[in-house]
Amino acid sequence: MSRIAVIKTGGKQYKVKEGDKFDIEKLIGKEGDKVSFDQILLIADEDGKSVELGKPFLSGKKVEAKIEKQFKDDKVMVIKFKNKTRYRRKKGHRQNKTLITISKIS
């Protein structure tokens, strides 16, 4: 039986299971470091028979992960324009991200 969890990090919520790889807002750490998330909203079996729901978080539970890579996301262009007034602004932004692999849900 595989377990899933809903964690909160970087102001967002993610549905994760063991072995998942995904990128999140930047975490402090180097490649290869282990991190643990303690803001767990839900832990359940994949079939939904056993569900633990936090109010708002589960106490004593954590999800462990390994940092795979620190990188910058693709550039997003922000353009401001006002018609007939010669007002134009163009700005780019690249968000710092961290690629993690979920190793254990406990």
Secondary structure as UniProt FT lines:
FT   STRAND          3..9
FT   TURN            10..11
FT   STRAND          12..17
FT   TURN            18..19
FT   STRAND          21..25
FT   TURN            31..32
FT   STRAND          34..37
FT   STRAND          40..45
FT   TURN            46..47
FT   STRAND          51..53
FT   STRAND          63..72
FT   STRAND          76..82
FT   TURN            83..86
FT   STRAND          87..93
FT   STRAND          96..105
//
